[in-house]
Amino acid sequence: MYGAEPAESERTAFRRAEKRYKLYKTPNPKSRKKLTHRTTDLSDVVDFHSILQSFERSGDPPPGIYGFQCPGFNRPVFCFADRPGFYFIPSALTVEEQCHWIRESLTTFPQPPNRTSLTAIYGPIADLFDAAQNQKVLIETKSLAADIEHETKNGENSLHTSKYIFSEAPDDARRGESCKPIAASVLLQKLRWSTLGLQFDWSKRNYDVSLPHNKIPDALCLLAKKMAVPAMSSREEFQPEAAIVNYFGPSDMLGGHLDDMEADWSKPIVSISLGCKAIFLLGGKSREDNPIAMFLRSGDIVLMAGQARECFHGVPRIFTGDEHADVATLLSHFSDKDNCCFMDYIRYSRININIRQVN
Ligand SMILES: O=C(O)CCC(=O)C(=O)O
């Protein structure tokens, strides 16, 4: 699911589009040391926020795009004439809702038993965001390591036990520490994904129902069910069973891929964007098809169902920095003392929560 196939030719239309939009750093002519971002021509990138504004004024979307009418769904939805099954809901979430889901994505979602990109290396680690705010460090403890060895020998599953814990500072590190402490803030920067509900096993590229998991939080389920309506038949309700939360740092990208591990592709993936603006590429059923590039902003929701589930897609670029990130309103909501840690994170990051019905 993640990253392009290794054998993929650099010459496919999808790859060319990725290269066109990805972030390039070039030497800054004004300073010998600093790198600057190479300017990218964004004139072909579809901007549903300006489309919405002119649609509300004149009722006319641009050629190839139409407003989708869905009884009982009282917000604007746009579709591409040549990408059936893809739905774009601009500004689907209020700023308060965006702030709520950013907080949850950083504090609650990466908590065990949910697995994260760090679990395979460190085992389950709790309270990462809090530890990063409090300048804690992760240390390995020999005594716990011995416990784990004992448990494993006795046939118990050591997946639930962590031999790593957060400690106040390197000096306070417990005796028995056997490796260099790692700052929680560094680990937070390395956090790439967490999984909710049924846990996705990246090595097997499948859902592993035997892994311990909690149900997707009710509020997220409700939101996904509500937002999935345009892509569902009127007789059925979307059943959220799993979610992947992606965390993007300034130079991260998500290579072109298909999400094909769910049983019923007629059901949508509900994909929520939070934080910095990104470019999303929606290709066709072959990597040779020219992808459509569009901006995804905080609060936008995208649905991919039916034929759109067979379309390659990816995120070649996120925009950070005050000029292009489009997060000013969000930052002002996070500016009070209790929330400035979220502001510091989201100013340079993007979060995507994509919710799936697996069976
Ligand atoms: O970040 C996004 O908007 C897309 C995420 C995605 O395609 C995925 O997780 O499969």
The ligand as an ORCA input file, in Angstrom:
! r2SCAN-3c Opt
* xyz 0 1
  O      -3.037     11.275      2.762
  C      -3.968     11.140      1.971
  O      -4.745     12.055      1.705
  C      -4.177      9.802      1.273
  C      -3.853      8.623      2.147
  C      -3.896      7.326      1.426
  O      -4.036      7.277      0.233
  C      -3.762      6.043      2.164
  O      -3.489      6.036      3.363
  O      -3.938      4.988      1.530
*
